[in-house]
Amino acid sequence: MERHLTLLGTSIFYFILFSSRSFKHIIMFEKSLTDLIRGIRANKKNEQKYIAVCLQEIRNEVKSNDIDVKGIAVAKLTYLQMLGYDMSWASFHIVEVMSSPKLLHKRAGYLAAAQSFQQDTDVLMLTTNLIKKDLASSQPLEIGIAVNGLSHIVTPDLARDLCQDLVAMLNHSRPYIRKKVVLVLYKVFLKFPEALRVSFPRLKEKLEDADPSVVSATVSVICELARKSPRNYLSLAPQLFRLLTTSANNWMLIKIIKMFASLTPLEPRLIKKLLPPLTSLIQTTPAMSLLYECIHTVITGGFLEAAGDSSHALAATCVNKLRRFLEDPDQNLKYVGLLAMSRLLSTHPKLISEHKDIILECIDDDDFSIRFRALDLVVGMANKKSLVDIVKRLIAHLVPADSNGASSLHEASSVLDPVYRTDIINRIVFICSQNQYRNVANFEWYITVLVGLAHVSGVSVGEILTNQLMDVSVRVKSVRPFAVKQMFRLLSDQQLLKTAKKRDTNIEVLSAAAWICGEYCSFLDNIPSTLECLLTSYVVDMPVKVQAIYVHNIIKIYGFWVNELIDEWNTELQTEFVKVTEVMKDKMGMFTRSADLEVQERACSARAIFDIVLESISQDLTSEQAPLALQGLPALFSLYELNPVAPKAQKKVPVPEGLDLDAWINEPLPELVDDSESEIASMESPTFDMDFSTATTASKKKKKKSRSRKYEEDSEDEEDKERRRAARMEALRNDPYYIMSDKSEKQKQAARLLDLEDDVDSIPIVKLSVDDFGISADNGGKPKKHSKKKSKGKRQPRAPSPPPPEYAPEEMPEDALASGSDQEGNTKRRGSNQTYGKNVQRKDIFATDDDGLNTVDLSTPLGADERLPEQQTYLSPEELRRREEARVRVERRERRLAQSASTTALKDDGERKKKKKKRKSVDESAKKSRKSTSTSGTKDKDKKKKKKKPTATVESESEQFENGHTNEVPDMPTEDLLKDQRKQIPPKLVLDNDQIEVHYQLSLSDEKDNGISVIEAKLFMKNKLTDATLTNLHFTTIETFDFRYVEHMRHSTLASISDTFELEAGKEIEAVGYFAITGDIRRGLCLLCDLNYDIQDSCALNQLVLEMNVQPSVFLIQDQPMDPTHFAALLAEHGQEFDYRDSVAIEIPISTETAVDQMLIDALSTITSTTRLQVVEVVPGAASLYAKSIQGSQIAGLLKYDLTSQEGRATITIDLKCTDDGFLEAFVDQLNSINV
């Protein structure tokens, strides 16, 4: 037993020994960050539950007083935040860890702040003094951590308060600190742009810093600033040029070159200065990043245009260097190389075409971004010589490499993206159709390509293929027979017909096939087979648009077939013809059951034609001649040939004599002539696509608008028109509901597309071999089988070139006059280049709000008042309160001393004047006495006169006092007289408009709400209207921190403000409301409520906010009079509690018509009745005042008169002292507002 007690005592000793040490030695029992990560990995199945337990532990740990425990908890919480858990609740604890003296915890705190703090985090205001302290640290690592953290959490307030500290640190002895400060200043400028102007000279000095890292950081910051407003940094060009020619830091050179790229458009003379060093860098640098930036600057900065004769050599050098990018295995270099080549394509297409082989290899790259960039180049390089090869390479991307036969085309590829396949087809169509098929020499080959594209499944390009097939067939007459054969193949393709129900299919292309077969049915080899294909049962699954075209072209082909049979008509042929017609009539029934009205109408019309034909044949079955109805049927559809309309056909329509297209048919009313809509419409250009008919329609609409504007320009004066347009645009610019859109780019693009409408006759014909596409012009467009082995030594014989295409004549109006400008316009348009691309506006995810930096002007010198904000010392709340109270006491003391000094000076001046007047009166009396002595000669009379003179002086002074012209201070009125003269306070006006007038009167209620004092508010409302009633009039109270509306308290006789009233015309009403006092008495208190009312026979909604000012006199207790003895004892015993003092001076005008005593009585009565102060005691020339509020605050005052301050005016001075500072300020504010 003793042994166990010994062991127990030893254990207790060691426990006490270790417990006396810091808690950090037993922190091993807490989970570290490593333990947390291991635990999460070990609890994969119950990860959420495990993390919830850890979060609860962290919540307890951050409340610990040990900074080590709190620091580890914040580090663990930061890790969980990266997993998606919220840590905004720990913002204050993060600030505590940031203030830790240990570098490890401080770094964790700043990291947590950078990850979790937002611009509206409320604890950011507590970090200002903390960051200032860390910036002033002697440890470079602490400064670096603070600067890095500030760059993530900086706000406008932090930027304003810390910018001066950061600018002062630009001269720090360590380059490590200077570099970080330069970089963080950029974030400061974003939040506080005003600091840029005043700190820019100091920032400019860092370009001459001795440390290269500081110079590099400065160049980076200036480069970013110049990207937003380049003009401000033109003055830095000499320094930057010196760095460009002397520095070996590639990354800094990249930044400098980027900055010069933004400066050269503003200063073209820089181009000639920069051209030699940039050319040298392009030829010598081995760094690919620097090489690309130099080439990019040369292309986009206008250097090629400024190079003159060496422009072509410089461009060739750039292209050759870019080839290295394409040959590099790095995908990023390939992409930027293709991007740079695409920018050179518009100016030097031949140089880009020389590298066609490497560009075509990029089309087969696995990276789709590289493919798209290469496709942009391929589309731009396409010409007559390379068109077939390019199309072949593009078609190879539509079908997987392991596909066998044409059947695979009807199955969507699971390897290639449908969006990519669609883009490939659009590019093929674009490069073939651009400039009105300028690059196509063999249109049969192009028709074959379009037919092959129609079989590609998994994409939806039927509409564009339909337009191309129809446009080529109409424009090129020589290709029509081949096109009809290919269209018949499409109509009879069973695999294509079976895809009609699929989601992504090109079944719309069958509408072009049906239309071409119907329009040019003379080239059909087998008309009955064609009709059979058009009447197949798969038609019901097609879109209604295709069905309608099918029905219409069935009748057209049928009519042509009838025309061929008329010459060979006999009885046997008649029998077969009747059978075919009856079959067609029966199959036409499936169209009559269509849900589309147009298909139904066309099908019913076709059946009616078949009925007419059958009826006409049945009337004469033995005749050897065709019925007359059959002979007139072909004329319905083939009376004339359909030709394309020339692009300028509308221009060439001759205007009939006597027709004025600019004249109004009916003169419009003057108020209806407003060209604002046409002005707005003219700013928005229509959207153009590759459909030439759409472009033509848009051009017609544009011409109509131009004609309407032409009449307005002729009918109005030029100056008046410009003035009206400027006023209209200014009104639109200031209209918040109208968005001004910049349509200049769209207008230019539309103009470029309109300029491409060439005449097809001007397209040159070039002999081109198509032996490598797999399609021969001789074999009817059938695919040619390639052998697996190709001969390398033997040259393949060239296939015969196709005959030149024959184009259909374009339709022109009758009497159209040829103009010499047609050919010139075609020549100009032929030189224009069309580009393939999508106008997609992308939003930069790293974009920041830098509008403030764009408004900063660095070109003007600094003004005298422009300086950084003064450094502020942040003190504790107790220290701030102590200093503020001391400052207020000093100000009050100085104010009292100044007032007492002025009062003393005025009194001395008044006494001096009185003595002077008395001396003057004595001298006058002495003169009179001497005169009287010389007259009477008796000594007694002289004495009598001397005694009588002072009596007369006193009488004259009493007369002056009665008339109000004396300067002596009269006695104060008695307290009883004040009580009789005390005035009633009238209600105050709170609202006065054309409909209603509202007054209010506040008083302290005798009742209380659960022990809380209550204010009674009486409202007096008057309807100022004479012919309308105010209905639904009610008040809605607004609860504040100072007052709360008491609903259950009501007046015994008056209505409550919570009721609803109807106020008739000219009537008045009174209502009462009660408000409990929930705040302290201070200056600026007010009761808030909303007044809502409706006006009879009016739909207007009237809602007004009423603010009823609550004066401190409302809170005074009136039923406890103060005795002078008790008042003296109160001041003697508790005078130290009246710590707050102030004084008020009130001026009183003195009138000669009223006695001074009465004026004093009226003034004091006004003061006491307004403020409800009690007059404790009245003495000659002064009075003591006292009051006590319902919250226990006491105020004492001494009122004094001064009639010597100014002629015609008197001054009442009230010295106050109070037990509450806020109550005293409110009372002084009320006294100053009194108008006596």
Order of alpha helices (4+ residues) and beta strands (2+ residues): alpha-alpha-alpha-alpha-alpha-alpha-alpha-alpha-alpha-alpha-alpha-alpha-alpha-alpha-alpha-alpha-alpha-alpha-alpha-alpha-alpha-alpha-alpha-alpha-alpha-alpha-alpha-alpha-alpha-alpha-alpha-alpha-alpha-alpha-alpha-alpha-alpha-alpha-alpha-alpha-alpha-alpha-alpha-alpha-beta-beta-beta-beta-beta-beta-beta-beta-beta-beta-alpha-beta-alpha-beta-beta-beta-beta-alpha
